[in-house]
Amino acid sequence: MKAKLQFTMDYKEYMDRYSMFCLDEEMAEQAPPLMTEEEFEEKKLLIIDCYRTYNDFISEGKEHEASMYMINMIAPLEEMLLL
């Protein structure tokens, strides 16, 4: 299964999601740290690159590597970006 290469969320949307999910009393302890706009943009570019690498693994038939890459690289970034 290929990953999406488009990432359309902007910093305002990220802040809205952060306010909605991470400032809730129940979620506050588990919430990732709030990113600055610069950090957000860096992570946004990084996750697009990670999706591309994941898709390359899939195209090359390297399902195990793709799975490990998803677990170790993409999932933590998605959590930081509140996807």
Backbone as JSON, one array per atom type, in Angstrom:
{
  "sequence": "MKAKLQFTMDYKEYMDRYSMFCLDEEMAEQAPPLMTEEEFEEKKLLIIDCYRTYNDFISEGKEHEASMYMINMIAPLEEMLLL",
  "N": [[0.84, -1.18, 0.0], [0.73, 2.06, -0.99], [1.99, 5.19, 0.29], [0.64, 8.45, 0.97], [1.75, 11.29, -0.84], [1.23, 13.91, -0.73], [0.9, 16.66, 1.42], [-1.11, 18.63, 3.01], [-1.73, 20.11, 5.24], [-1.52, 23.14, 7.06], [0.29, 25.41, 9.25], [-1.56, 26.75, 10.85], [-3.76, 25.02, 10.82], [-2.55, 22.86, 12.09], [-2.13, 24.02, 14.64], [-4.8, 24.39, 15.4], [-5.64, 21.7, 15.55], [-3.92, 20.87, 17.56], [-4.81, 22.4, 19.72], [-7.37, 21.34, 19.97], [-6.98, 18.56, 20.49], [-4.74, 18.19, 22.18], [-4.73, 19.93, 24.32], [-6.7, 19.16, 25.92], [-7.63, 17.95, 29.1], [-7.37, 15.17, 29.63], [-5.69, 14.31, 27.59], [-3.42, 15.84, 27.78], [-1.1, 14.97, 29.19], [-0.05, 13.02, 27.52], [0.43, 14.29, 25.19], [2.3, 15.36, 22.33], [5.13, 17.64, 22.31], [4.42, 21.09, 21.66], [5.05, 22.4, 18.5], [7.12, 24.91, 16.99], [6.45, 27.2, 14.29], [8.51, 27.0, 12.43], [9.68, 24.51, 13.13], [7.5, 22.88, 12.57], [7.29, 23.2, 9.75], [9.72, 22.04, 8.98], [9.34, 19.38, 9.82], [7.18, 18.76, 8.24], [8.27, 18.78, 5.63], [10.06, 16.71, 6.0], [8.38, 14.48, 6.49], [7.09, 14.2, 4.05], [9.26, 13.46, 2.46], [9.84, 11.07, 3.75], [7.53, 9.57, 3.17], [7.96, 9.27, 0.45], [10.29, 7.72, 0.42], [9.31, 5.42, 1.69], [7.43, 4.59, -0.24], [9.23, 4.0, -2.27], [10.51, 1.74, -1.19], [8.32, -0.04, -1.2], [7.79, -0.17, -3.98], [10.09, -1.44, -4.8], [9.7, -3.93, -3.84], [10.35, -4.41, -1.22], [8.94, -5.15, 1.29], [9.22, -5.74, 4.05], [11.22, -3.93, 4.9], [9.86, -1.58, 4.3], [7.74, -1.76, 6.1], [9.09, -1.64, 8.57], [10.2, 0.88, 8.32], [7.91, 2.44, 8.28], [6.98, 2.02, 10.89], [9.15, 2.95, 12.48], [9.93, 5.47, 11.5], [7.9, 6.98, 10.05], [5.45, 6.75, 11.52], [6.08, 7.93, 14.11], [6.55, 10.59, 13.25], [4.06, 11.25, 12.15], [2.59, 11.2, 14.47], [3.72, 13.38, 15.87], [2.94, 15.42, 14.15], [0.28, 15.31, 14.41], [-1.42, 13.71, 12.81]],
  "CA": [[0.0, 0.0, 0.0], [1.55, 3.26, -1.1], [1.67, 6.3, 1.19], [0.33, 9.71, 0.3], [2.9, 12.18, -0.98], [0.79, 15.28, -0.52], [0.68, 17.02, 2.81], [-1.69, 19.95, 2.8], [-1.99, 20.83, 6.49], [-0.63, 24.27, 7.33], [0.56, 25.6, 10.68], [-2.81, 27.13, 11.54], [-4.52, 23.77, 11.02], [-1.83, 22.12, 13.14], [-2.43, 24.66, 15.92], [-6.19, 24.06, 15.7], [-5.67, 20.31, 15.99], [-3.23, 20.8, 18.85], [-5.74, 22.94, 20.72], [-8.51, 20.43, 20.12], [-6.63, 17.25, 21.01], [-3.64, 18.13, 23.14], [-4.95, 20.77, 25.48], [-7.71, 18.47, 26.72], [-7.01, 17.46, 30.34], [-7.05, 13.75, 29.52], [-4.64, 14.1, 26.6], [-2.28, 16.74, 28.01], [0.09, 14.24, 29.62], [0.45, 12.21, 26.42], [0.56, 15.13, 24.0], [3.66, 15.73, 21.91], [5.37, 19.07, 22.53], [3.97, 22.02, 20.63], [6.14, 22.82, 17.61], [7.1, 26.25, 16.41], [6.12, 27.13, 12.86], [9.7, 26.52, 11.74], [9.77, 23.07, 13.38], [6.41, 22.26, 11.82], [7.65, 23.17, 8.33], [10.79, 21.05, 8.82], [8.74, 18.05, 9.94], [6.31, 18.6, 7.07], [9.14, 18.38, 4.52], [10.62, 15.41, 6.34], [7.41, 13.4, 6.32], [6.89, 14.02, 2.6], [10.41, 12.69, 2.02], [9.68, 9.72, 4.3], [6.52, 8.89, 2.36], [8.6, 8.94, -0.83], [11.19, 6.59, 0.69], [8.44, 4.27, 1.95], [6.91, 4.16, -1.54], [10.34, 3.36, -2.99], [10.64, 0.38, -0.64], [7.19, -0.84, -1.71], [8.0, -0.38, -5.41], [11.21, -2.36, -4.95], [9.34, -5.21, -3.27], [10.96, -4.53, 0.11], [7.83, -4.93, 2.21], [9.68, -5.73, 5.44], [11.87, -2.64, 5.13], [8.8, -0.56, 4.3], [7.01, -1.89, 7.36], [9.95, -1.13, 9.65], [10.33, 2.32, 8.09], [6.64, 3.02, 8.72], [6.93, 1.97, 12.36], [10.23, 3.7, 13.12], [10.12, 6.84, 11.0], [6.69, 7.69, 9.65], [4.46, 6.81, 12.61], [6.4, 8.98, 15.09], [6.35, 11.91, 12.63], [2.62, 11.47, 12.06], [2.13, 11.54, 15.83], [4.16, 14.76, 16.14], [2.17, 16.32, 13.29], [-1.14, 15.1, 14.76], [-2.15, 13.17, 11.65]],
  "C": [[0.88, 1.24, 0.0], [1.05, 4.35, -0.16], [1.4, 7.55, 0.38], [1.58, 10.59, 0.25], [2.51, 13.63, -0.8], [0.54, 15.5, 0.97], [0.18, 18.46, 2.77], [-1.97, 20.72, 4.08], [-1.0, 22.0, 6.63], [-0.52, 24.45, 8.85], [-0.7, 25.97, 11.45], [-3.66, 25.89, 11.81], [-3.87, 22.91, 12.1], [-2.16, 22.7, 14.51], [-3.87, 24.38, 16.34], [-6.31, 22.64, 16.22], [-5.01, 20.16, 17.36], [-4.15, 21.29, 19.96], [-6.87, 21.97, 21.01], [-8.12, 19.15, 20.86], [-5.66, 17.27, 22.19], [-3.83, 19.0, 24.36], [-6.08, 20.23, 26.37], [-7.01, 17.86, 27.94], [-6.56, 16.0, 30.24], [-5.87, 13.49, 28.6], [-3.35, 14.86, 26.92], [-1.0, 16.0, 28.39], [0.74, 13.45, 28.48], [0.75, 13.04, 25.16], [2.02, 15.36, 23.63], [3.88, 17.21, 22.18], [4.89, 19.91, 21.36], [5.17, 22.48, 19.81], [6.0, 24.29, 17.23], [6.74, 26.09, 14.93], [7.31, 26.6, 12.06], [9.87, 25.0, 11.92], [8.71, 22.32, 12.6], [6.78, 22.13, 10.34], [8.76, 22.15, 8.07], [10.23, 19.64, 8.87], [7.84, 17.75, 8.75], [7.14, 18.14, 5.86], [9.71, 16.98, 4.76], [9.62, 14.28, 6.11], [7.09, 13.17, 4.84], [8.03, 13.17, 2.03], [10.31, 11.24, 2.52], [8.64, 8.93, 3.53], [7.13, 8.44, 1.03], [9.5, 7.72, -0.65], [10.39, 5.32, 0.93], [7.9, 3.71, 0.63], [7.99, 3.49, -2.38], [10.54, 1.93, -2.5], [9.54, -0.53, -1.19], [7.4, -1.16, -3.19], [9.11, -1.39, -5.69], [10.92, -3.74, -4.36], [9.93, -5.46, -1.89], [9.91, -4.24, 1.19], [8.28, -4.87, 3.67], [10.35, -4.4, 5.78], [10.86, -1.51, 5.19], [8.04, -0.57, 5.61], [7.82, -1.31, 8.52], [10.11, 0.39, 9.53], [9.07, 3.05, 8.55], [6.6, 3.1, 10.25], [7.93, 2.94, 12.99], [10.38, 5.15, 12.69], [8.8, 7.58, 10.79], [5.7, 7.83, 10.8], [4.82, 7.86, 13.66], [6.22, 10.4, 14.52], [4.86, 12.23, 12.53], [2.06, 11.84, 13.44], [2.5, 12.98, 16.19], [3.31, 15.78, 15.4], [0.67, 16.19, 13.51], [-1.97, 14.65, 13.57], [-2.96, 11.95, 12.06]]
}
